[in-house]
């Protein structure tokens, strides 16, 4: 046999062996050649009852005894691309080798929910250390996510405002194209959000809807089946918002719902709004004794035995609510100290602790009795709303007056003083506590002008004294006034009283005697009077009265005496001469 014939025979033998053995290995295989991480791959046509071993890139991923001719393994967490698969059965005998291509895949959780839901997104089978971007309907939600060495990553994002229905969550990277990643479907469900979830009647409630149909119209919001807002239109992203005030209703849980032309009420879960009982008042500050209007809402239907309280103490009772749990009453503010106090209400069904209270601030005030009068009248002062157990200082027109007043535990006090003299008209009376709390009132001091006095002596034209340096007794008729009368006197050397010789004010008696220092030299003078009462009211001046001091002056008298002496001397001299003859 020559060499050529030998090699031809050898080739035929090898070819025969291939056809005899190949069918055995061809029969053992895997059902999938590509897929994402986690794919379950089936290996079939293995000899039954034998041990088996499956390796992924040389690492055992499955092993054991095979009861039948089929086993499975799960694609392990590995990066994008081709990976070697080898099967031994029995272990140590290789019966299959091949390549499995890992493709990228993502998972999301949850797969449905409302706008704002946080979606956990995981990716596997991406390229090693690849930078990943997650998309929602093609819009980037999270970027710069770094895959690990196995091509795995995870992130979260909140579902953006979008219409109800299905939306696609996808991913892409620097290596992986978006078209190579099978997207996952997230279903947006319509929902409403309510804020706040509790409050009293008239509370402003904001309702926000999302996940409605794009530009859906005819949306309305209901409260216990009553329309609160209608004709609402959603935006292109299926979102809308509106506000309404809680209607008159009894306390407890009430249902808020919404629907539209496309979205049904059954598609949206009911929201419970808790109406709490509360009280309102028509003023935030008040004085003791003020009439306050109280209104209660959110109480039980036809609830009885309701009472308003201040700092926990009942002000009144036997109030009855109507079928909507509402009531109203007017009462005077009781005696209490200065500052903030808590107003609340309670009833047979409603505890004070469950009702929303209000705060009212008590202010200080004083009442004068009488509020008008005269000097020396007794003025009684009653104060309320001052600090508890505080000493009180009272001033009249800015000047302190003694009263010894002190507030009691309720901030109330009484005191009195005599109306001082010297001021008329509206006088400010101020009470101030030791803690600085103050209040004021007005005392109207009489403003009636007293009568003009009548001069009785010296009357006009009267000469006083024989010679100069005379002292004068001025007299006039007394004036009467409720505040007491006093007098001002002026004496001048001219009728216009530009040259006043002397003057006196506040004379109590209807007379005045000039002093030694006030003697009047011979000549003419003018004097006048006016009356002034204790409150400072002043009459007009009397008409000036002219008087003359002495008939002649001292110097004239001396000259007359000298002349008389000279005459006498002359007469005597002449007489002596005459008789000598």
C-alpha positions as CSV (number, residue, x, y, z in Angstrom):
1,X,0.0,0.0,0.0
2,X,1.4,3.3,-1.0
3,X,1.4,6.5,1.0
4,X,-1.5,8.1,-1.0
5,X,-3.7,5.2,-0.4
6,X,-2.9,5.2,3.4
7,X,-4.0,8.8,3.9
8,X,-7.2,8.4,1.8
9,X,-8.1,5.5,4.0
10,X,-7.3,7.5,7.2
11,X,-9.5,10.4,6.1
12,X,-12.4,8.0,5.3
13,X,-12.0,6.5,8.8
14,X,-12.0,9.9,10.5
15,X,-15.0,11.0,8.5
16,X,-16.8,7.8,9.5
17,X,-16.0,8.4,13.1
18,X,-17.4,12.0,12.8
19,X,-20.7,10.8,11.5
20,X,-20.9,8.1,14.2
21,X,-20.0,10.5,17.1
22,X,-21.5,13.9,16.1
23,X,-25.1,12.9,16.5
24,X,-24.4,12.1,20.2
25,X,-23.1,15.6,20.9
26,X,-25.6,17.3,18.6
27,X,-28.4,15.8,20.6
28,X,-27.1,17.5,23.9
29,X,-27.8,21.2,23.7
30,X,-29.3,24.3,25.3
31,X,-32.7,25.9,24.4
32,X,-31.5,29.5,24.4
33,X,-28.3,31.1,23.1
34,X,-28.9,34.6,24.4
35,X,-30.9,36.5,27.0
36,X,-30.7,38.7,30.0
37,X,-29.2,37.9,33.4
38,X,-31.5,35.6,35.3
39,X,-32.7,33.7,32.2
40,X,-33.4,30.0,32.9
41,X,-31.6,27.9,30.3
42,X,-32.6,24.2,29.8
43,X,-30.0,21.6,28.9
44,X,-31.7,18.5,27.3
45,X,-30.9,15.0,26.0
46,X,-28.4,14.2,28.8
47,X,-28.1,10.5,29.8
48,X,-30.6,9.9,32.6
49,X,-29.4,8.9,36.1
50,X,-26.0,10.5,35.6
51,X,-24.3,13.3,37.5
52,X,-23.9,16.6,35.8
53,X,-22.0,19.9,36.0
54,X,-22.5,23.1,34.2
55,X,-19.8,25.8,34.1
56,X,-20.2,29.5,33.1
57,X,-17.0,31.0,32.0
58,X,-15.3,28.2,33.8
59,X,-17.2,28.7,37.1
60,X,-19.6,26.0,38.2
61,X,-23.1,27.4,38.1
62,X,-25.1,24.1,38.5
63,X,-24.3,20.5,39.5
64,X,-25.9,17.4,40.9
65,X,-27.6,14.2,40.0
66,X,-29.9,14.1,37.0
67,X,-33.1,12.0,37.5
68,X,-34.0,12.6,33.9
69,X,-32.2,13.8,30.7
70,X,-33.0,17.5,31.4
71,X,-31.4,20.0,33.7
72,X,-31.6,23.8,34.0
73,X,-29.3,26.6,35.1
74,X,-29.8,30.4,35.6
75,X,-27.7,32.9,33.7
76,X,-25.5,34.4,36.4
77,X,-24.9,38.1,37.0
78,X,-22.4,38.9,34.4
79,X,-21.7,41.7,32.0
80,X,-22.8,42.3,28.5
81,X,-21.4,40.0,25.7
82,X,-20.7,36.3,24.9
83,X,-19.9,33.8,27.7
84,X,-18.7,30.2,27.5
85,X,-21.1,27.4,28.6
86,X,-19.8,23.9,29.2
87,X,-21.8,20.8,30.3
88,X,-20.3,17.6,31.8
89,X,-22.4,14.4,32.2
90,X,-21.3,12.4,34.0
91,X,-19.1,14.9,35.8
92,X,-15.7,14.9,34.1
93,X,-17.1,14.0,30.7
94,X,-17.7,17.0,28.5
95,X,-20.8,16.6,26.4
96,X,-21.5,20.3,25.4
97,X,-19.7,23.5,24.9
98,X,-21.1,26.7,23.4
99,X,-21.4,30.4,23.7
100,X,-24.3,32.3,25.4
101,X,-24.8,36.0,24.7
102,X,-25.9,38.1,27.7
103,X,-28.1,41.0,26.7
104,X,-29.0,44.0,28.9
105,X,-32.3,43.9,30.9
106,X,-34.0,46.0,33.5
107,X,-36.6,45.4,36.2
108,X,-38.9,47.9,38.0
109,X,-40.8,47.8,41.2
110,X,-43.6,48.6,41.6
111,X,-45.2,48.3,38.1
112,X,-48.1,50.6,38.8
113,X,-49.0,53.5,41.1
114,X,-49.8,57.2,41.3
115,X,-47.7,60.1,40.2
116,X,-44.9,60.6,42.7
117,X,-44.5,56.9,43.3
118,X,-40.9,55.9,43.8
119,X,-39.8,53.3,41.2
120,X,-36.8,51.1,42.1
121,X,-35.1,50.3,38.8
122,X,-32.3,47.7,38.5
123,X,-30.2,46.8,35.4
124,X,-28.1,43.7,34.7
125,X,-26.1,42.6,31.7
126,X,-24.8,46.0,30.9
127,X,-21.2,46.7,30.1
128,X,-18.6,46.7,32.9
129,X,-18.5,50.1,34.6
130,X,-20.8,51.6,32.0
131,X,-22.5,55.0,32.8
132,X,-26.2,54.5,32.7
133,X,-29.2,56.8,32.2
134,X,-32.8,55.7,33.2
135,X,-35.6,57.2,31.1
136,X,-39.4,57.5,31.6
137,X,-41.2,57.9,28.2
138,X,-37.8,58.8,26.8
139,X,-37.1,61.5,29.3
140,X,-34.1,61.1,31.5
141,X,-35.0,60.5,35.1
142,X,-31.6,59.5,36.6
143,X,-28.2,59.8,35.0
144,X,-24.6,59.0,35.8
145,X,-25.4,55.6,37.3
146,X,-22.2,53.5,37.3
147,X,-22.6,49.8,36.5
148,X,-20.3,47.5,38.5
149,X,-17.8,45.0,37.1
150,X,-20.7,42.6,36.4
151,X,-22.6,45.2,34.5
152,X,-25.2,45.6,37.2
153,X,-26.7,48.8,38.7
154,X,-29.7,50.1,40.5
155,X,-31.4,53.5,41.1
156,X,-34.7,55.1,42.1
157,X,-36.8,57.9,40.7
158,X,-40.2,59.4,41.3
159,X,-42.9,59.1,38.7
160,X,-43.3,62.6,37.1
161,X,-46.6,64.2,36.4
162,X,-48.1,62.2,33.5
163,X,-51.5,61.2,32.3
164,X,-53.1,58.0,33.5
165,X,-52.3,54.8,31.6
166,X,-49.1,53.0,30.6
167,X,-45.7,54.6,30.3
168,X,-42.3,53.1,29.4
169,X,-39.3,52.9,31.6
170,X,-36.0,52.3,29.8
171,X,-32.3,52.6,30.1
172,X,-29.2,53.3,28.0
173,X,-25.5,53.8,28.5
174,X,-22.3,54.7,26.9
175,X,-22.1,51.2,25.4
176,X,-25.7,50.0,25.5
177,X,-28.2,51.6,23.1
178,X,-31.7,52.2,24.2
179,X,-33.1,50.0,21.4
180,X,-31.2,47.1,22.8
181,X,-32.9,47.3,26.2
182,X,-36.5,46.0,26.5
183,X,-38.5,48.7,28.3
184,X,-40.7,48.0,31.2
185,X,-44.3,49.2,31.5
186,X,-45.4,51.3,34.4
187,X,-49.1,52.0,34.7
188,X,-50.1,55.5,36.2
189,X,-53.3,55.3,38.2
190,X,-55.4,58.4,38.9
191,X,-55.3,59.7,42.4
192,X,-56.1,62.7,44.5
193,X,-54.2,64.3,47.4
194,X,-55.9,66.3,50.1
195,X,-54.3,68.8,52.4
196,X,-55.0,69.2,55.2
197,X,-56.7,65.9,56.2
198,X,-58.5,67.4,59.1
199,X,-59.8,70.8,60.2
200,X,-62.9,72.7,61.3
201,X,-65.8,74.0,59.2
202,X,-64.6,76.7,56.8
203,X,-61.1,75.3,56.7
204,X,-59.5,75.8,53.2
205,X,-58.8,72.4,51.7
206,X,-56.6,72.0,48.6
207,X,-57.2,69.0,46.4
208,X,-54.6,67.9,43.8
209,X,-55.4,65.4,41.1
210,X,-52.8,63.5,39.1
211,X,-52.9,60.6,36.6
212,X,-56.1,61.8,35.0
213,X,-56.4,61.7,31.3
214,X,-54.5,64.3,29.4
215,X,-56.5,67.5,29.2
216,X,-59.5,65.7,30.8
217,X,-62.5,68.0,31.3
218,X,-65.6,68.0,33.5
219,X,-63.7,67.1,36.6
220,X,-65.5,67.8,39.9
221,X,-64.6,67.4,43.6
222,X,-67.2,66.2,46.0
223,X,-67.5,66.2,49.8
224,X,-70.0,63.6,51.2
225,X,-71.6,63.5,47.7
226,X,-72.0,67.2,47.6
227,X,-70.3,69.1,44.7
228,X,-67.6,71.4,46.0
229,X,-65.9,72.4,42.8
230,X,-67.0,71.6,39.2
231,X,-65.8,72.3,35.7
232,X,-62.1,71.6,36.5
233,X,-59.9,70.8,33.5
234,X,-56.7,68.7,33.8
235,X,-53.5,69.8,32.1
236,X,-51.8,67.9,29.3
237,X,-50.0,65.9,32.0
238,X,-53.3,64.9,33.6
239,X,-52.8,67.0,36.7
240,X,-55.0,69.7,38.3
241,X,-55.6,71.4,41.6
242,X,-58.5,73.3,43.3
243,X,-59.4,74.6,46.7
244,X,-62.7,74.6,48.7
245,X,-63.8,75.4,52.2
246,X,-65.2,72.7,54.4
247,X,-69.0,73.1,54.4
248,X,-71.3,73.2,57.4
249,X,-71.4,69.7,58.7
250,X,-71.1,67.7,61.9
251,X,-67.8,66.5,63.4
252,X,-66.2,63.2,62.3
253,X,-64.9,61.6,59.1
254,X,-66.2,62.7,55.7
255,X,-65.4,61.5,52.2
256,X,-63.7,63.6,49.6
257,X,-63.7,62.2,46.1
258,X,-63.3,63.3,42.5
259,X,-64.0,62.2,38.9
260,X,-64.2,63.5,35.4
261,X,-65.3,62.8,31.9
262,X,-62.9,59.9,31.5
263,X,-61.8,59.1,35.1
264,X,-64.4,57.3,37.1
265,X,-65.0,57.6,40.8
266,X,-64.2,53.9,41.2
267,X,-60.7,54.5,39.8
268,X,-59.8,56.8,42.7
269,X,-59.7,55.8,46.3
270,X,-61.8,57.8,48.7
271,X,-60.0,60.3,51.0
272,X,-61.3,60.7,54.5
273,X,-61.3,64.2,55.9
274,X,-61.9,64.5,59.6
275,X,-64.0,67.5,60.6
276,X,-63.0,68.6,64.1
277,X,-65.1,70.7,66.4
278,X,-64.0,74.2,66.9
279,X,-65.0,77.6,68.2
280,X,-64.7,81.0,66.7
281,X,-65.0,84.5,68.3
282,X,-65.8,87.8,66.7
283,X,-62.8,89.6,68.4
284,X,-59.4,88.7,69.5
285,X,-59.1,91.3,72.2
286,X,-61.7,92.4,74.7
287,X,-62.4,94.2,77.9
288,X,-64.1,92.6,80.9
289,X,-67.9,93.0,80.3
290,X,-67.6,93.2,76.5
291,X,-70.3,91.2,74.6
292,X,-68.5,88.4,72.6
293,X,-70.2,86.4,69.8
294,X,-69.2,82.7,69.9
295,X,-69.8,80.2,67.1
296,X,-69.2,76.5,67.3
297,X,-68.9,74.1,64.4
298,X,-68.2,70.4,63.9
299,X,-70.1,69.4,67.0
300,X,-72.4,66.4,67.0
301,X,-75.8,66.6,65.2
302,X,-78.2,68.2,67.6
303,X,-75.7,67.9,70.4
304,X,-76.9,69.2,73.8
305,X,-75.3,70.4,77.0
306,X,-72.8,72.5,75.2
307,X,-71.0,75.2,77.2
308,X,-68.4,77.8,76.4
309,X,-65.3,77.8,78.6
310,X,-62.6,80.3,79.4
311,X,-59.4,78.7,80.8
312,X,-61.5,75.6,81.4
313,X,-64.2,77.3,83.4
314,X,-67.7,77.2,82.0
315,X,-69.2,80.6,81.1
316,X,-72.6,79.3,80.2
317,X,-74.3,76.0,79.3
318,X,-77.4,74.4,77.8
319,X,-76.4,75.4,74.3
320,X,-77.9,73.1,71.6
321,X,-76.3,72.4,68.2
322,X,-78.3,72.1,65.0
323,X,-78.3,69.1,62.6
324,X,-75.0,70.3,61.1
325,X,-73.4,70.4,64.5
326,X,-73.3,74.2,64.6
327,X,-74.4,76.7,67.3
328,X,-73.9,80.3,68.2
329,X,-74.3,82.4,71.4
330,X,-73.5,85.8,72.7
331,X,-72.1,86.4,76.3
332,X,-70.3,89.1,78.2
333,X,-66.7,88.6,79.0
334,X,-66.3,87.5,82.6
335,X,-63.9,89.1,85.1
336,X,-60.3,87.9,84.5
337,X,-56.8,89.2,84.6
338,X,-54.8,90.9,81.9
339,X,-53.3,88.8,79.1
340,X,-54.2,85.8,76.9
341,X,-56.9,83.4,77.8
342,X,-58.1,80.2,76.1
343,X,-61.7,80.0,74.8
344,X,-63.1,76.5,74.2
345,X,-66.3,74.6,74.3
346,X,-67.5,71.1,75.3
347,X,-70.8,69.2,75.1
348,X,-72.4,65.9,75.9
349,X,-70.8,64.4,72.7
350,X,-67.7,66.6,72.3
351,X,-64.8,66.8,74.7
352,X,-63.0,70.1,75.2
353,X,-59.7,68.3,74.3
354,X,-61.0,67.4,70.8
355,X,-62.2,71.0,69.9
356,X,-60.0,73.6,68.3
357,X,-59.7,76.5,70.8
358,X,-59.2,80.2,70.4
359,X,-57.2,82.8,72.3
360,X,-58.6,86.1,73.5
361,X,-56.5,88.8,75.1
362,X,-58.0,90.7,78.0
363,X,-57.1,94.4,78.0
364,X,-57.1,96.7,81.0
365,X,-59.7,99.4,81.4
366,X,-60.9,101.8,84.1
367,X,-64.4,103.3,84.7
368,X,-64.8,106.7,86.5
369,X,-67.9,107.4,88.5
370,X,-68.9,110.1,88.1
371,X,-67.2,110.9,84.8
372,X,-68.0,114.6,85.1
373,X,-68.0,116.9,88.1
374,X,-66.4,119.7,90.1
375,X,-63.3,120.3,92.2
376,X,-63.4,118.3,95.4
377,X,-65.9,115.8,94.1
378,X,-65.2,112.2,95.0
379,X,-64.2,110.2,91.9
380,X,-64.6,106.5,92.2
381,X,-62.3,104.4,90.0
382,X,-63.1,100.8,89.1
383,X,-60.5,98.8,87.1
384,X,-60.5,95.4,85.4
385,X,-58.1,93.4,83.2
386,X,-55.0,94.4,85.2
387,X,-52.3,92.0,86.4
388,X,-53.2,89.7,89.3
389,X,-52.4,91.0,92.7
390,X,-50.6,94.1,91.5
391,X,-50.4,97.5,93.1
392,X,-52.0,100.3,91.1
393,X,-50.8,103.9,90.7
394,X,-53.4,106.5,89.6
395,X,-52.6,109.9,88.1
396,X,-54.9,112.8,87.4
397,X,-53.7,115.1,84.6
398,X,-50.3,113.6,85.0
399,X,-50.1,114.1,88.8
400,X,-50.3,111.2,91.1
401,X,-53.3,111.0,93.5
402,X,-53.4,108.8,96.6
403,X,-55.8,105.9,96.4
404,X,-54.0,102.9,97.8
405,X,-55.6,100.7,95.1
406,X,-54.4,97.2,94.5
407,X,-55.7,94.6,92.0
408,X,-57.0,91.3,93.2
409,X,-56.4,87.8,91.8
410,X,-58.8,88.6,88.9
411,X,-57.0,91.8,88.0
412,X,-59.8,94.0,89.3
413,X,-59.6,96.9,91.8
414,X,-61.5,99.9,93.2
415,X,-60.3,103.2,94.5
416,X,-61.3,106.9,95.0
417,X,-59.9,110.3,95.3
418,X,-61.0,114.0,95.5
419,X,-60.9,115.9,92.2
420,X,-58.0,118.3,92.6
421,X,-58.2,122.0,91.8
422,X,-56.5,123.9,89.1
423,X,-57.6,122.2,85.8
424,X,-60.8,122.2,83.8
425,X,-62.0,120.4,80.7
426,X,-61.1,116.8,79.8
427,X,-58.6,115.5,82.4
428,X,-56.9,112.2,81.6
429,X,-56.9,109.7,84.5
430,X,-54.4,106.9,84.2
431,X,-54.1,103.7,86.2
432,X,-50.9,101.8,85.9
433,X,-50.1,98.4,87.5
434,X,-46.8,97.4,89.0
435,X,-46.2,95.2,86.0
436,X,-46.6,98.1,83.5
437,X,-50.2,97.3,82.4
438,X,-52.0,100.6,82.0
439,X,-55.5,102.0,81.1
440,X,-56.9,105.5,81.0
441,X,-60.2,107.3,81.1
442,X,-61.4,110.9,80.9
443,X,-62.9,113.0,83.7
444,X,-64.7,116.0,82.4
445,X,-64.1,118.8,84.9
446,X,-66.7,121.6,84.7
447,X,-65.9,124.5,82.4
448,X,-68.5,127.0,83.5
449,X,-67.0,130.5,83.9
450,X,-67.8,132.0,87.3
451,X,-69.7,135.3,87.5
452,X,-67.8,138.6,87.3
453,X,-67.5,140.0,90.9
454,X,-69.1,143.3,91.9
455,X,-67.0,146.1,93.4
456,X,-68.4,147.6,96.6
457,X,-65.5,149.7,97.8
458,X,-63.8,151.9,96.8
459,X,-66.3,152.7,94.1
460,X,-65.3,154.6,91.0
461,X,-64.2,158.2,91.7
462,X,-63.8,157.6,95.4
463,X,-61.1,159.5,97.3
464,X,-59.3,157.5,99.9
465,X,-57.6,159.3,102.8
466,X,-57.0,162.9,103.4
467,X,-53.5,163.1,102.3
468,X,-51.2,160.9,100.3
469,X,-49.6,157.6,101.4
470,X,-53.0,156.1,102.0
471,X,-53.7,152.4,102.6
472,X,-56.9,151.0,101.0
473,X,-59.4,148.4,102.0
474,X,-60.7,146.8,98.7
475,X,-64.1,145.1,99.0
476,X,-66.5,143.3,96.7
477,X,-69.4,141.0,96.7
478,X,-68.6,137.3,97.1
479,X,-69.1,134.9,94.1
480,X,-70.3,131.4,94.4
481,X,-69.2,128.5,92.2
482,X,-69.4,124.6,92.6
483,X,-65.6,124.4,92.4
484,X,-65.0,127.2,94.8
485,X,-64.3,130.9,94.0
486,X,-61.1,132.9,94.2
487,X,-60.2,136.4,93.0
488,X,-57.5,138.2,91.1
489,X,-57.0,141.9,91.9
490,X,-54.9,144.5,90.0
491,X,-54.2,148.1,90.7
492,X,-52.5,150.3,88.1
493,X,-51.6,153.9,87.6
494,X,-53.2,153.9,84.1
495,X,-56.6,152.9,82.8
496,X,-55.1,150.4,80.4
497,X,-53.3,148.6,83.2
498,X,-50.0,148.9,81.5
499,X,-48.3,150.2,84.6
500,X,-49.5,147.8,87.4
501,X,-48.7,149.1,90.8
502,X,-49.5,145.8,92.5
503,X,-51.6,142.7,91.9
504,X,-52.7,139.6,93.8
505,X,-54.1,136.2,92.6
506,X,-56.0,133.5,94.4
507,X,-57.6,135.7,97.0
508,X,-60.0,133.6,99.0
509,X,-62.0,136.4,100.8
510,X,-64.0,139.1,99.1
511,X,-61.7,141.8,100.3
512,X,-58.1,142.9,100.4
513,X,-56.2,145.3,102.7
514,X,-53.2,146.9,101.2
515,X,-50.0,146.6,103.2
516,X,-47.6,149.2,104.5
517,X,-45.5,148.6,101.4
518,X,-48.4,149.2,99.2
519,X,-49.4,152.7,100.5
520,X,-50.7,154.9,97.7
521,X,-49.1,158.3,97.1
522,X,-51.4,161.1,96.3
523,X,-52.9,160.7,92.8
524,X,-55.3,158.7,90.6
525,X,-55.3,155.0,90.4
526,X,-57.4,152.3,88.7
527,X,-58.3,148.9,90.1
528,X,-60.2,145.8,88.8
529,X,-61.2,142.3,89.8
530,X,-62.0,138.9,88.2
531,X,-63.2,135.7,89.7
532,X,-61.4,132.3,89.2
533,X,-63.0,129.0,90.3
534,X,-61.1,126.0,91.6
535,X,-61.1,124.4,88.1
536,X,-59.2,127.4,86.7
537,X,-62.3,128.9,84.9
538,X,-61.8,132.6,84.8
539,X,-64.4,135.4,84.5
540,X,-64.0,138.7,82.6
541,X,-62.4,141.6,84.5
542,X,-64.6,144.1,86.1
543,X,-64.8,147.5,84.6
544,X,-61.9,149.4,86.0
545,X,-62.7,151.6,88.9
546,X,-61.0,155.0,89.5
547,X,-59.9,156.0,92.9
548,X,-57.9,159.0,94.3
549,X,-55.4,158.7,97.1
550,X,-55.8,161.8,99.5
551,X,-57.3,165.2,98.8
552,X,-53.9,166.9,98.8
553,X,-50.4,165.6,98.8
554,X,-48.1,165.9,101.8
555,X,-45.9,168.4,100.1
556,X,-48.9,170.6,99.3
557,X,-50.1,170.3,102.9
558,X,-46.6,171.5,104.1
559,X,-46.7,174.4,101.6
560,X,-50.1,175.4,102.8
561,X,-49.0,175.2,106.4
562,X,-45.9,177.2,105.6
563,X,-48.1,179.8,103.8
564,X,-50.4,179.9,106.7
565,X,-47.6,180.4,109.2
566,X,-46.2,183.2,107.0
567,X,-49.6,184.8,106.8
568,X,-50.1,184.6,110.5
569,X,-46.7,186.0,111.1
570,X,-47.4,188.9,108.8
571,X,-50.7,189.5,110.4
572,X,-49.2,189.4,113.8
573,X,-46.4,191.8,112.8
574,X,-48.8,194.2,111.2
575,X,-51.0,194.1,114.3
576,X,-48.1,194.9,116.6
577,X,-47.1,197.9,114.5
578,X,-50.7,199.1,114.3
579,X,-51.2,199.0,118.1
580,X,-47.9,200.9,118.8
581,X,-49.2,203.9,117.0
